[in-house]
Amino acid sequence: MKHLYEKVKQYPLISLIFMTAILLVSLPHWQVSGINNVTEKAFHENQFHTTLAQVKALKKLYKGSN
């Protein structure tokens, strides 16, 4: 665990990007975990991924306009 902490201290931006990516991949799956129908679950998970991609694009667009 100490080794991991040292790497995070050494590369904070890369660590933040890595942790954010893990969250963005796992969040939609976690949100649909209560749905039993496979088709509906895949549809909603895809919708959540689309929404996250739109938020990410808007964030980049906003940063680019400033």
mmCIF file of the N, C-alpha and C atoms, coordinates in Angstrom:
data_MODEL
# 
_entry.id   MODEL 
# 
loop_
_atom_site.group_PDB 
_atom_site.id 
_atom_site.type_symbol 
_atom_site.label_atom_id 
_atom_site.label_alt_id 
_atom_site.label_comp_id 
_atom_site.label_asym_id 
_atom_site.label_entity_id 
_atom_site.label_seq_id 
_atom_site.pdbx_PDB_ins_code 
_atom_site.Cartn_x 
_atom_site.Cartn_y 
_atom_site.Cartn_z 
_atom_site.occupancy 
_atom_site.B_iso_or_equiv 
_atom_site.pdbx_formal_charge 
_atom_site.auth_seq_id 
_atom_site.auth_comp_id 
_atom_site.auth_asym_id 
_atom_site.auth_atom_id 
_atom_site.pdbx_PDB_model_num 
ATOM 1   N N  . MET A 1 1  ? 0.825   -1.183 0.000   1.00 0.00 ? 1  MET A N  1 
ATOM 2   C CA . MET A 1 1  ? 0.000   0.000  0.000   1.00 0.00 ? 1  MET A CA 1 
ATOM 3   C C  . MET A 1 1  ? 0.876   1.257  0.000   1.00 0.00 ? 1  MET A C  1 
ATOM 4   N N  . LYS A 1 2  ? 1.992   1.189  0.707   1.00 0.00 ? 2  LYS A N  1 
ATOM 5   C CA . LYS A 1 2  ? 2.893   2.332  0.758   1.00 0.00 ? 2  LYS A CA 1 
ATOM 6   C C  . LYS A 1 2  ? 3.482   2.618  -0.621  1.00 0.00 ? 2  LYS A C  1 
ATOM 7   N N  . HIS A 1 3  ? 3.775   1.549  -1.361  1.00 0.00 ? 3  HIS A N  1 
ATOM 8   C CA . HIS A 1 3  ? 4.312   1.700  -2.711  1.00 0.00 ? 3  HIS A CA 1 
ATOM 9   C C  . HIS A 1 3  ? 3.305   2.427  -3.614  1.00 0.00 ? 3  HIS A C  1 
ATOM 10  N N  . LEU A 1 4  ? 2.037   2.072  -3.499  1.00 0.00 ? 4  LEU A N  1 
ATOM 11  C CA . LEU A 1 4  ? 0.985   2.722  -4.276  1.00 0.00 ? 4  LEU A CA 1 
ATOM 12  C C  . LEU A 1 4  ? 0.883   4.204  -3.918  1.00 0.00 ? 4  LEU A C  1 
ATOM 13  N N  . TYR A 1 5  ? 0.952   4.505  -2.648  1.00 0.00 ? 5  TYR A N  1 
ATOM 14  C CA . TYR A 1 5  ? 0.898   5.891  -2.189  1.00 0.00 ? 5  TYR A CA 1 
ATOM 15  C C  . TYR A 1 5  ? 2.050   6.705  -2.770  1.00 0.00 ? 5  TYR A C  1 
ATOM 16  N N  . GLU A 1 6  ? 3.227   6.114  -2.812  1.00 0.00 ? 6  GLU A N  1 
ATOM 17  C CA . GLU A 1 6  ? 4.390   6.804  -3.370  1.00 0.00 ? 6  GLU A CA 1 
ATOM 18  C C  . GLU A 1 6  ? 4.200   7.083  -4.858  1.00 0.00 ? 6  GLU A C  1 
ATOM 19  N N  . LYS A 1 7  ? 3.619   6.138  -5.579  1.00 0.00 ? 7  LYS A N  1 
ATOM 20  C CA . LYS A 1 7  ? 3.363   6.340  -7.009  1.00 0.00 ? 7  LYS A CA 1 
ATOM 21  C C  . LYS A 1 7  ? 2.330   7.447  -7.233  1.00 0.00 ? 7  LYS A C  1 
ATOM 22  N N  . VAL A 1 8  ? 1.314   7.491  -6.392  1.00 0.00 ? 8  VAL A N  1 
ATOM 23  C CA . VAL A 1 8  ? 0.303   8.544  -6.504  1.00 0.00 ? 8  VAL A CA 1 
ATOM 24  C C  . VAL A 1 8  ? 0.930   9.901  -6.223  1.00 0.00 ? 8  VAL A C  1 
ATOM 25  N N  . LYS A 1 9  ? 1.805   9.967  -5.238  1.00 0.00 ? 9  LYS A N  1 
ATOM 26  C CA . LYS A 1 9  ? 2.495   11.228 -4.948  1.00 0.00 ? 9  LYS A CA 1 
ATOM 27  C C  . LYS A 1 9  ? 3.403   11.629 -6.095  1.00 0.00 ? 9  LYS A C  1 
ATOM 28  N N  . GLN A 1 10 ? 4.018   10.658 -6.724  1.00 0.00 ? 10 GLN A N  1 
ATOM 29  C CA . GLN A 1 10 ? 4.960   10.930 -7.804  1.00 0.00 ? 10 GLN A CA 1 
ATOM 30  C C  . GLN A 1 10 ? 4.231   11.349 -9.089  1.00 0.00 ? 10 GLN A C  1 
ATOM 31  N N  . TYR A 1 11 ? 3.082   10.753 -9.371  1.00 0.00 ? 11 TYR A N  1 
ATOM 32  C CA . TYR A 1 11 ? 2.321   11.028 -10.589 1.00 0.00 ? 11 TYR A CA 1 
ATOM 33  C C  . TYR A 1 11 ? 0.859   11.373 -10.244 1.00 0.00 ? 11 TYR A C  1 
ATOM 34  N N  . PRO A 1 12 ? 0.594   12.535 -9.668  1.00 0.00 ? 12 PRO A N  1 
ATOM 35  C CA . PRO A 1 12 ? -0.772  12.829 -9.230  1.00 0.00 ? 12 PRO A CA 1 
ATOM 36  C C  . PRO A 1 12 ? -1.775  12.970 -10.373 1.00 0.00 ? 12 PRO A C  1 
ATOM 37  N N  . LEU A 1 13 ? -1.378  13.573 -11.481 1.00 0.00 ? 13 LEU A N  1 
ATOM 38  C CA . LEU A 1 13 ? -2.318  13.765 -12.585 1.00 0.00 ? 13 LEU A CA 1 
ATOM 39  C C  . LEU A 1 13 ? -2.678  12.439 -13.235 1.00 0.00 ? 13 LEU A C  1 
ATOM 40  N N  . ILE A 1 14 ? -1.689  11.608 -13.471 1.00 0.00 ? 14 ILE A N  1 
ATOM 41  C CA . ILE A 1 14 ? -1.958  10.298 -14.070 1.00 0.00 ? 14 ILE A CA 1 
ATOM 42  C C  . ILE A 1 14 ? -2.822  9.459  -13.134 1.00 0.00 ? 14 ILE A C  1 
ATOM 43  N N  . SER A 1 15 ? -2.569  9.552  -11.853 1.00 0.00 ? 15 SER A N  1 
ATOM 44  C CA . SER A 1 15 ? -3.367  8.807  -10.874 1.00 0.00 ? 15 SER A CA 1 
ATOM 45  C C  . SER A 1 15 ? -4.812  9.291  -10.870 1.00 0.00 ? 15 SER A C  1 
ATOM 46  N N  . LEU A 1 16 ? -5.007  10.589 -10.951 1.00 0.00 ? 16 LEU A N  1 
ATOM 47  C CA . LEU A 1 16 ? -6.362  11.150 -10.980 1.00 0.00 ? 16 LEU A CA 1 
ATOM 48  C C  . LEU A 1 16 ? -7.095  10.707 -12.235 1.00 0.00 ? 16 LEU A C  1 
ATOM 49  N N  . ILE A 1 17 ? -6.426  10.739 -13.377 1.00 0.00 ? 17 ILE A N  1 
ATOM 50  C CA . ILE A 1 17 ? -7.049  10.302 -14.625 1.00 0.00 ? 17 ILE A CA 1 
ATOM 51  C C  . ILE A 1 17 ? -7.410  8.826  -14.545 1.00 0.00 ? 17 ILE A C  1 
ATOM 52  N N  . PHE A 1 18 ? -6.530  8.015  -14.001 1.00 0.00 ? 18 PHE A N  1 
ATOM 53  C CA . PHE A 1 18 ? -6.777  6.579  -13.868 1.00 0.00 ? 18 PHE A CA 1 
ATOM 54  C C  . PHE A 1 18 ? -7.976  6.305  -12.955 1.00 0.00 ? 18 PHE A C  1 
ATOM 55  N N  . MET A 1 19 ? -8.032  6.972  -11.816 1.00 0.00 ? 19 MET A N  1 
ATOM 56  C CA . MET A 1 19 ? -9.145  6.768  -10.880 1.00 0.00 ? 19 MET A CA 1 
ATOM 57  C C  . MET A 1 19 ? -10.463 7.254  -11.483 1.00 0.00 ? 19 MET A C  1 
ATOM 58  N N  . THR A 1 20 ? -10.428 8.358  -12.224 1.00 0.00 ? 20 THR A N  1 
ATOM 59  C CA . THR A 1 20 ? -11.629 8.870  -12.871 1.00 0.00 ? 20 THR A CA 1 
ATOM 60  C C  . THR A 1 20 ? -12.118 7.891  -13.932 1.00 0.00 ? 20 THR A C  1 
ATOM 61  N N  . ALA A 1 21 ? -11.196 7.341  -14.692 1.00 0.00 ? 21 ALA A N  1 
ATOM 62  C CA . ALA A 1 21 ? -11.578 6.364  -15.722 1.00 0.00 ? 21 ALA A CA 1 
ATOM 63  C C  . ALA A 1 21 ? -12.225 5.131  -15.101 1.00 0.00 ? 21 ALA A C  1 
ATOM 64  N N  . ILE A 1 22 ? -11.677 4.657  -14.013 1.00 0.00 ? 22 ILE A N  1 
ATOM 65  C CA . ILE A 1 22 ? -12.269 3.497  -13.326 1.00 0.00 ? 22 ILE A CA 1 
ATOM 66  C C  . ILE A 1 22 ? -13.681 3.834  -12.855 1.00 0.00 ? 22 ILE A C  1 
ATOM 67  N N  . LEU A 1 23 ? -13.864 5.011  -12.313 1.00 0.00 ? 23 LEU A N  1 
ATOM 68  C CA . LEU A 1 23 ? -15.187 5.428  -11.846 1.00 0.00 ? 23 LEU A CA 1 
ATOM 69  C C  . LEU A 1 23 ? -16.165 5.525  -13.002 1.00 0.00 ? 23 LEU A C  1 
ATOM 70  N N  . LEU A 1 24 ? -15.745 6.126  -14.110 1.00 0.00 ? 24 LEU A N  1 
ATOM 71  C CA . LEU A 1 24 ? -16.645 6.303  -15.246 1.00 0.00 ? 24 LEU A CA 1 
ATOM 72  C C  . LEU A 1 24 ? -17.036 4.984  -15.895 1.00 0.00 ? 24 LEU A C  1 
ATOM 73  N N  . VAL A 1 25 ? -16.161 3.994  -15.821 1.00 0.00 ? 25 VAL A N  1 
ATOM 74  C CA . VAL A 1 25 ? -16.482 2.689  -16.383 1.00 0.00 ? 25 VAL A CA 1 
ATOM 75  C C  . VAL A 1 25 ? -17.386 1.903  -15.435 1.00 0.00 ? 25 VAL A C  1 
ATOM 76  N N  . SER A 1 26 ? -17.140 1.984  -14.158 1.00 0.00 ? 26 SER A N  1 
ATOM 77  C CA . SER A 1 26 ? -17.892 1.169  -13.201 1.00 0.00 ? 26 SER A CA 1 
ATOM 78  C C  . SER A 1 26 ? -19.213 1.801  -12.768 1.00 0.00 ? 26 SER A C  1 
ATOM 79  N N  . LEU A 1 27 ? -19.338 3.109  -12.842 1.00 0.00 ? 27 LEU A N  1 
ATOM 80  C CA . LEU A 1 27 ? -20.558 3.775  -12.374 1.00 0.00 ? 27 LEU A CA 1 
ATOM 81  C C  . LEU A 1 27 ? -21.814 3.319  -13.110 1.00 0.00 ? 27 LEU A C  1 
ATOM 82  N N  . PRO A 1 28 ? -21.844 3.303  -14.460 1.00 0.00 ? 28 PRO A N  1 
ATOM 83  C CA . PRO A 1 28 ? -23.065 2.834  -15.132 1.00 0.00 ? 28 PRO A CA 1 
ATOM 84  C C  . PRO A 1 28 ? -23.417 1.390  -14.783 1.00 0.00 ? 28 PRO A C  1 
ATOM 85  N N  . HIS A 1 29 ? -22.425 0.533  -14.662 1.00 0.00 ? 29 HIS A N  1 
ATOM 86  C CA . HIS A 1 29 ? -22.696 -0.862 -14.299 1.00 0.00 ? 29 HIS A CA 1 
ATOM 87  C C  . HIS A 1 29 ? -23.302 -0.948 -12.900 1.00 0.00 ? 29 HIS A C  1 
ATOM 88  N N  . TRP A 1 30 ? -22.797 -0.157 -11.997 1.00 0.00 ? 30 TRP A N  1 
ATOM 89  C CA . TRP A 1 30 ? -23.317 -0.140 -10.625 1.00 0.00 ? 30 TRP A CA 1 
ATOM 90  C C  . TRP A 1 30 ? -24.747 0.401  -10.591 1.00 0.00 ? 30 TRP A C  1 
ATOM 91  N N  . GLN A 1 31 ? -25.039 1.410  -11.423 1.00 0.00 ? 31 GLN A N  1 
ATOM 92  C CA . GLN A 1 31 ? -26.374 2.015  -11.423 1.00 0.00 ? 31 GLN A CA 1 
ATOM 93  C C  . GLN A 1 31 ? -27.443 1.059  -11.917 1.00 0.00 ? 31 GLN A C  1 
ATOM 94  N N  . VAL A 1 32 ? -27.107 0.139  -12.809 1.00 0.00 ? 32 VAL A N  1 
ATOM 95  C CA . VAL A 1 32 ? -28.111 -0.778 -13.351 1.00 0.00 ? 32 VAL A CA 1 
ATOM 96  C C  . VAL A 1 32 ? -28.065 -2.153 -12.696 1.00 0.00 ? 32 VAL A C  1 
ATOM 97  N N  . SER A 1 33 ? -27.341 -2.290 -11.620 1.00 0.00 ? 33 SER A N  1 
ATOM 98  C CA . SER A 1 33 ? -27.171 -3.608 -10.997 1.00 0.00 ? 33 SER A CA 1 
ATOM 99  C C  . SER A 1 33 ? -28.482 -4.197 -10.468 1.00 0.00 ? 33 SER A C  1 
ATOM 100 N N  . GLY A 1 34 ? -29.496 -3.392 -10.219 1.00 0.00 ? 34 GLY A N  1 
ATOM 101 C CA . GLY A 1 34 ? -30.759 -3.902 -9.707  1.00 0.00 ? 34 GLY A CA 1 
ATOM 102 C C  . GLY A 1 34 ? -31.726 -4.361 -10.773 1.00 0.00 ? 34 GLY A C  1 
ATOM 103 N N  . ILE A 1 35 ? -31.401 -4.161 -12.051 1.00 0.00 ? 35 ILE A N  1 
ATOM 104 C CA . ILE A 1 35 ? -32.284 -4.547 -13.144 1.00 0.00 ? 35 ILE A CA 1 
ATOM 105 C C  . ILE A 1 35 ? -31.978 -5.992 -13.536 1.00 0.00 ? 35 ILE A C  1 
ATOM 106 N N  . ASN A 1 36 ? -33.030 -6.825 -13.627 1.00 0.00 ? 36 ASN A N  1 
ATOM 107 C CA . ASN A 1 36 ? -32.845 -8.238 -13.931 1.00 0.00 ? 36 ASN A CA 1 
ATOM 108 C C  . ASN A 1 36 ? -32.949 -8.551 -15.425 1.00 0.00 ? 36 ASN A C  1 
ATOM 109 N N  . ASN A 1 37 ? -33.715 -7.777 -16.182 1.00 0.00 ? 37 ASN A N  1 
ATOM 110 C CA . ASN A 1 37 ? -33.874 -8.003 -17.603 1.00 0.00 ? 37 ASN A CA 1 
ATOM 111 C C  . ASN A 1 37 ? -32.579 -7.592 -18.318 1.00 0.00 ? 37 ASN A C  1 
ATOM 112 N N  . VAL A 1 38 ? -31.950 -8.520 -19.019 1.00 0.00 ? 38 VAL A N  1 
ATOM 113 C CA . VAL A 1 38 ? -30.643 -8.284 -19.640 1.00 0.00 ? 38 VAL A CA 1 
ATOM 114 C C  . VAL A 1 38 ? -30.729 -7.197 -20.708 1.00 0.00 ? 38 VAL A C  1 
ATOM 115 N N  . THR A 1 39 ? -31.776 -7.220 -21.528 1.00 0.00 ? 39 THR A N  1 
ATOM 116 C CA . THR A 1 39 ? -31.918 -6.229 -22.595 1.00 0.00 ? 39 THR A CA 1 
ATOM 117 C C  . THR A 1 39 ? -32.105 -4.837 -22.015 1.00 0.00 ? 39 THR A C  1 
ATOM 118 N N  . GLU A 1 40 ? -32.959 -4.730 -21.032 1.00 0.00 ? 40 GLU A N  1 
ATOM 119 C CA . GLU A 1 40 ? -33.202 -3.431 -20.398 1.00 0.00 ? 40 GLU A CA 1 
ATOM 120 C C  . GLU A 1 40 ? -31.946 -2.939 -19.672 1.00 0.00 ? 40 GLU A C  1 
ATOM 121 N N  . LYS A 1 41 ? -31.244 -3.858 -19.033 1.00 0.00 ? 41 LYS A N  1 
ATOM 122 C CA . LYS A 1 41 ? -30.019 -3.507 -18.322 1.00 0.00 ? 41 LYS A CA 1 
ATOM 123 C C  . LYS A 1 41 ? -28.973 -2.962 -19.300 1.00 0.00 ? 41 LYS A C  1 
ATOM 124 N N  . ALA A 1 42 ? -28.792 -3.629 -20.446 1.00 0.00 ? 42 ALA A N  1 
ATOM 125 C CA . ALA A 1 42 ? -27.828 -3.167 -21.451 1.00 0.00 ? 42 ALA A CA 1 
ATOM 126 C C  . ALA A 1 42 ? -28.240 -1.818 -22.019 1.00 0.00 ? 42 ALA A C  1 
ATOM 127 N N  . PHE A 1 43 ? -29.533 -1.625 -22.254 1.00 0.00 ? 43 PHE A N  1 
ATOM 128 C CA . PHE A 1 43 ? -30.020 -0.356 -22.782 1.00 0.00 ? 43 PHE A CA 1 
ATOM 129 C C  . PHE A 1 43 ? -29.721 0.789  -21.814 1.00 0.00 ? 43 PHE A C  1 
ATOM 130 N N  . HIS A 1 44 ? -30.050 0.605  -20.554 1.00 0.00 ? 44 HIS A N  1 
ATOM 131 C CA . HIS A 1 44 ? -29.838 1.663  -19.567 1.00 0.00 ? 44 HIS A CA 1 
ATOM 132 C C  . HIS A 1 44 ? -28.351 1.920  -19.325 1.00 0.00 ? 44 HIS A C  1 
ATOM 133 N N  . GLU A 1 45 ? -27.548 0.868  -19.320 1.00 0.00 ? 45 GLU A N  1 
ATOM 134 C CA . GLU A 1 45 ? -26.112 1.053  -19.144 1.00 0.00 ? 45 GLU A CA 1 
ATOM 135 C C  . GLU A 1 45 ? -25.540 1.857  -20.314 1.00 0.00 ? 45 GLU A C  1 
ATOM 136 N N  . ASN A 1 46 ? -26.006 1.570  -21.515 1.00 0.00 ? 46 ASN A N  1 
ATOM 137 C CA . ASN A 1 46 ? -25.566 2.324  -22.686 1.00 0.00 ? 46 ASN A CA 1 
ATOM 138 C C  . ASN A 1 46 ? -26.006 3.784  -22.582 1.00 0.00 ? 46 ASN A C  1 
ATOM 139 N N  . GLN A 1 47 ? -27.204 4.022  -22.095 1.00 0.00 ? 47 GLN A N  1 
ATOM 140 C CA . GLN A 1 47 ? -27.686 5.398  -21.902 1.00 0.00 ? 47 GLN A CA 1 
ATOM 141 C C  . GLN A 1 47 ? -26.810 6.146  -20.903 1.00 0.00 ? 47 GLN A C  1 
ATOM 142 N N  . PHE A 1 48 ? -26.423 5.497  -19.831 1.00 0.00 ? 48 PHE A N  1 
ATOM 143 C CA . PHE A 1 48 ? -25.561 6.134  -18.833 1.00 0.00 ? 48 PHE A CA 1 
ATOM 144 C C  . PHE A 1 48 ? -24.189 6.451  -19.421 1.00 0.00 ? 48 PHE A C  1 
ATOM 145 N N  . HIS A 1 49 ? -23.648 5.528  -20.239 1.00 0.00 ? 49 HIS A N  1 
ATOM 146 C CA . HIS A 1 49 ? -22.362 5.779  -20.891 1.00 0.00 ? 49 HIS A CA 1 
ATOM 147 C C  . HIS A 1 49 ? -22.476 6.974  -21.841 1.00 0.00 ? 49 HIS A C  1 
ATOM 148 N N  . THR A 1 50 ? -23.583 7.052  -22.577 1.00 0.00 ? 50 THR A N  1 
ATOM 149 C CA . THR A 1 50 ? -23.807 8.169  -23.494 1.00 0.00 ? 50 THR A CA 1 
ATOM 150 C C  . THR A 1 50 ? -23.873 9.480  -22.736 1.00 0.00 ? 50 THR A C  1 
ATOM 151 N N  . THR A 1 51 ? -24.585 9.496  -21.637 1.00 0.00 ? 51 THR A N  1 
ATOM 152 C CA . THR A 1 51 ? -24.706 10.712 -20.835 1.00 0.00 ? 51 THR A CA 1 
ATOM 153 C C  . THR A 1 51 ? -23.340 11.141 -20.297 1.00 0.00 ? 51 THR A C  1 
ATOM 154 N N  . LEU A 1 52 ? -22.553 10.197 -19.813 1.00 0.00 ? 52 LEU A N  1 
ATOM 155 C CA . LEU A 1 52 ? -21.224 10.534 -19.311 1.00 0.00 ? 52 LEU A CA 1 
ATOM 156 C C  . LEU A 1 52 ? -20.331 11.078 -20.424 1.00 0.00 ? 52 LEU A C  1 
ATOM 157 N N  . ALA A 1 53 ? -20.452 10.522 -21.622 1.00 0.00 ? 53 ALA A N  1 
ATOM 158 C CA . ALA A 1 53 ? -19.662 11.020 -22.757 1.00 0.00 ? 53 ALA A CA 1 
ATOM 159 C C  . ALA A 1 53 ? -20.088 12.445 -23.116 1.00 0.00 ? 53 ALA A C  1 
ATOM 160 N N  . GLN A 1 54 ? -21.376 12.730 -23.044 1.00 0.00 ? 54 GLN A N  1 
ATOM 161 C CA . GLN A 1 54 ? -21.869 14.075 -23.341 1.00 0.00 ? 54 GLN A CA 1 
ATOM 162 C C  . GLN A 1 54 ? -21.368 15.073 -22.305 1.00 0.00 ? 54 GLN A C  1 
ATOM 163 N N  . VAL A 1 55 ? -21.382 14.688 -21.047 1.00 0.00 ? 55 VAL A N  1 
ATOM 164 C CA . VAL A 1 55 ? -20.882 15.567 -19.987 1.00 0.00 ? 55 VAL A CA 1 
ATOM 165 C C  . VAL A 1 55 ? -19.398 15.842 -20.203 1.00 0.00 ? 55 VAL A C  1 
ATOM 166 N N  . LYS A 1 56 ? -18.659 14.807 -20.548 1.00 0.00 ? 56 LYS A N  1 
ATOM 167 C CA . LYS A 1 56 ? -17.222 14.965 -20.791 1.00 0.00 ? 56 LYS A CA 1 
ATOM 168 C C  . LYS A 1 56 ? -16.978 15.898 -21.975 1.00 0.00 ? 56 LYS A C  1 
ATOM 169 N N  . ALA A 1 57 ? -17.754 15.753 -23.050 1.00 0.00 ? 57 ALA A N  1 
ATOM 170 C CA . ALA A 1 57 ? -17.594 16.612 -24.231 1.00 0.00 ? 57 ALA A CA 1 
ATOM 171 C C  . ALA A 1 57 ? -17.952 18.062 -23.905 1.00 0.00 ? 57 ALA A C  1 
ATOM 172 N N  . LEU A 1 58 ? -19.011 18.266 -23.142 1.00 0.00 ? 58 LEU A N  1 
ATOM 173 C CA . LEU A 1 58 ? -19.390 19.624 -22.759 1.00 0.00 ? 58 LEU A CA 1 
ATOM 174 C C  . LEU A 1 58 ? -18.333 20.270 -21.877 1.00 0.00 ? 58 LEU A C  1 
ATOM 175 N N  . LYS A 1 59 ? -17.738 19.484 -21.008 1.00 0.00 ? 59 LYS A N  1 
ATOM 176 C CA . LYS A 1 59 ? -16.672 19.989 -20.143 1.00 0.00 ? 59 LYS A CA 1 
ATOM 177 C C  . LYS A 1 59 ? -15.484 20.453 -20.983 1.00 0.00 ? 59 LYS A C  1 
ATOM 178 N N  . LYS A 1 60 ? -15.102 19.634 -21.985 1.00 0.00 ? 60 LYS A N  1 
ATOM 179 C CA . LYS A 1 60 ? -13.996 20.015 -22.875 1.00 0.00 ? 60 LYS A CA 1 
ATOM 180 C C  . LYS A 1 60 ? -14.352 21.249 -23.691 1.00 0.00 ? 60 LYS A C  1 
ATOM 181 N N  . LEU A 1 61 ? -15.591 21.310 -24.158 1.00 0.00 ? 61 LEU A N  1 
ATOM 182 C CA . LEU A 1 61 ? -16.040 22.457 -24.938 1.00 0.00 ? 61 LEU A CA 1 
ATOM 183 C C  . LEU A 1 61 ? -16.004 23.717 -24.092 1.00 0.00 ? 61 LEU A C  1 
ATOM 184 N N  . TYR A 1 62 ? -16.452 23.615 -22.847 1.00 0.00 ? 62 TYR A N  1 
ATOM 185 C CA . TYR A 1 62 ? -16.439 24.772 -21.950 1.00 0.00 ? 62 TYR A CA 1 
ATOM 186 C C  . TYR A 1 62 ? -15.002 25.227 -21.657 1.00 0.00 ? 62 TYR A C  1 
ATOM 187 N N  . LYS A 1 63 ? -14.121 24.275 -21.417 1.00 0.00 ? 63 LYS A N  1 
ATOM 188 C CA . LYS A 1 63 ? -12.723 24.612 -21.151 1.00 0.00 ? 63 LYS A CA 1 
ATOM 189 C C  . LYS A 1 63 ? -12.075 25.272 -22.361 1.00 0.00 ? 63 LYS A C  1 
ATOM 190 N N  . GLY A 1 64 ? -12.455 24.830 -23.553 1.00 0.00 ? 64 GLY A N  1 
ATOM 191 C CA . GLY A 1 64 ? -11.882 25.368 -24.778 1.00 0.00 ? 64 GLY A CA 1 
ATOM 192 C C  . GLY A 1 64 ? -12.341 26.779 -25.074 1.00 0.00 ? 64 GLY A C  1 
ATOM 193 N N  . SER A 1 65 ? -13.524 27.168 -24.583 1.00 0.00 ? 65 SER A N  1 
ATOM 194 C CA . SER A 1 65 ? -14.057 28.497 -24.871 1.00 0.00 ? 65 SER A CA 1 
ATOM 195 C C  . SER A 1 65 ? -13.509 29.560 -23.925 1.00 0.00 ? 65 SER A C  1 
ATOM 196 N N  . ASN A 1 66 ? -12.866 29.163 -22.846 1.00 0.00 ? 66 ASN A N  1 
ATOM 197 C CA . ASN A 1 66 ? -12.309 30.139 -21.895 1.00 0.00 ? 66 ASN A CA 1 
ATOM 198 C C  . ASN A 1 66 ? -10.902 30.470 -22.210 1.00 0.00 ? 66 ASN A C  1 
# 
